Amino acid sequence: MSIELNVGLVRGLLTLILFLAFMTLWAWAWNKNRKHDFDRMARLPLEDQDPTQEQPR
């Protein structure tokens, strides 16, 4: 085996791994089970108060 074949093989495997990681992340983000969480986070800028602040007593 030549070194050029090994470099090409490594590049191909790395491309495959990165592609699979991207597709996994894409599937996670577009999963319909995540819709509730993303909708809740989308409304955060419109809320009047910061939910982490304590309420005055």
Stockholm file with secondary structure:
# STOCKHOLM 1.0

chainA/1-57         MSIELNVGLVRGLLTLILFLAFMTLWAWAWNKNRKHDFDRMARLPLEDQDPTQEQPR
#=GR chainA/1-57 SS CCHHHHHHHHHHHHHHHHHHHHHHHHHHHTCGGGHHHHHHHHHGGGCSSCTTSCCCC
#=GC SS_cons        CCHHHHHHHHHHHHHHHHHHHHHHHHHHHTCGGGHHHHHHHHHGGGCSSCTTSCCCC
//
